[in-house]
Each structure stands twice: as C-alpha cells, then as structure tokens.
Amino acid sequence: MNVAKTLNIGDTIGIIAPSGPLKEGSVEQIKKGIEEYGYRVKIGKSCYLQYKEYLAGDDKTRADDIEKMFKDNEVDAIMCLRGGYGASRLLDNIDYRAIFENPKIFIGFSDITALHIVFNQICNLSTYHGIMASTVDKWDSFTYTSLMDSLNFTNELFVKNPIKEKMYSIYPGTAEGVLVGGNLSLIVSTLGTNYEINTKNKILFIEETGEDIYKLDRMLTHLYHADKLKHCRGIIYGDFNDCKGSNEDEIIELLKETSERVKKPSLYNLQSGHCIPMVTLPLGAYCQMDTNDQIIKFIR
C-alpha cells in the first residue's frame, strides 16, 4: 500500500468538495482557519459551486478537482470540504492512474467513504478517515493531534479515545489485517458494483449518523448476507451519532448481535465518525486489535 509523505508546517493543503456544497460559513473563513495552523491552502473550484442544490458542482468539475489536486506538485495533502452526498457519482469519472502515480495524503469521512474504498483498492493508496475542512473552527487539541499522529507515524501508532470515552469489547478476541471501511450507508451502497468493498482478511471499521435503528439493522444484515462480515477478521465500531429511535443500549445490543452472528472480535465506541473530538484512522494501514485490553495498533 502506498503511503504519502508526512505533512509538515508550511506544506500546502488542497481543499476539494467531492460531495455536497458548503452550507455554513465561507470558503475564505475556512482557508484562513487552516492557514492559522501554519499551512498554505489551495482551494479547488468545486468548493465555490452548487449544483442541483445538493452537489458542489457538476460531476465533471468535482472529478476534475480531485485529479488536479493529485497532479499539482505544489499540493502536499488533500482535504475534503464536507460530506453530504455525491462522491459515489464520480467513481466512473476519475482517472485512477493519475492518483496511483501521484500518491498524496487524502483526508475525509462520511460520504467520502466511497473515495476511500476506490483509492485503497484501485490506487493502492493508504488514505485517512479524518476531519473535514468545513469544521476547522471546531477542531480541538485532541482532534488535531490525532490527525497529525495518524498522518506522520512511521513505525507504530496506538489509537486511543479521548480520556472520558471508553471503548468496549462486544465480542472477545484478537485480530489483525489491513483496515478498511468508513460510513455504513456508503459501504453498503458499493455492494453489487464494480467498486464493492473488499473485506477479506481485513479489519472492518464502521460508523454512522442520523439513522433509525431498523435501518442500521437492515444495513448490517445486508453486509452479513453479502459475506462482508464473514470474510473480515475483526470489526471496529466507531461513533453512531444521533441514530434515531434508539438509545445507546439498543445500538450496542444490535452491534453485539451482529458480531456474535459471525464470531468476529469486535470493539465498540471508537470516537471516529460524526463527532468532536474525533480520532483519525489510517485506512489501508495494517491494524492489530485486542478486545481484551481495548487496544488498536497500526504498524508500518
């Protein structure tokens, strides 16, 4: 798996909008906020656009922005503006060779899961399930430190929650393999397509937001019937923010039932997903997990 060079103060971050348009604030405020961390910032055309009310520009413009940022020798890392919807519309329009030949740090989550999957599987590029540019005014010390630790580790990285957030073992055991995954809805949307997620011998990470518990059940059942849970080696459940019609105990029971069904070592409540503070995860990196001691470790 290709790993891009580390990110240092003074490097240039390119901002793109592969999914939805900016809803709050301004691109100029976001640019200034990131510059205050010590980086140069280059803004993609898509960040200023809106198309069909729910897309940041038409598909060609958004796909072109991705390719241009990867090809731009001045850009050291690429961060997505926000999620929403639209990244999956681009999968037939991207020049994957351009990305393979120009490996760079690529950061985002939620709808960006569609791009993580194809960049991992088609471009052999390790990417980062991490914070979006539009939330720069909400980044706290833990969140920013987690991002930098994930981007810059060379030998090993122990991933830990914020102090007051515990991880829980919901099926015992140890497992290791390359980490894949992201947002549950987006993972499920790849099934039956040319871009279907490959979980064989992998550690599967799953997070979700704003879904009713019966929808969570339906999507997890879909993954089960598609053998994606059967083929993985272990499961890490991230944040399930604002999932409706349920309390945390009901969500835990559903996730526990899912893991028991396939007898896979599983951890719950890693604070990665639609939450602040947020843990950044290196997708495509080799992961070791131990549910007995709630350990998640990455090695290179």
Secondary structure, DSSP 8 states (H G I E B T S, - for coil): -B------TT-EEEEE-SSS---SS-HHHHHHHHHTTT-EEEE-GGGG--BTTTBSS-HHHHHHHHHHHHH-TT--EEEES--SS-GGGGTTT--HHHHHHS--EEEE-GGGHHHHHHHHHTS-B-EEE---GGGGGG--HHHHHHHHHHHH-SSEEEE---TT---EEEE--EEEEEEEEEEHHHHHHTTTSTT----TT-EEEEEEES--HHHHHHHHHHHHHTTHHHH-SEEEEEEEET-TT--HHHHHHHHHHHHHHHT--EEE--S-SS-SS---EEETSEEEEETTTTEEEEE-
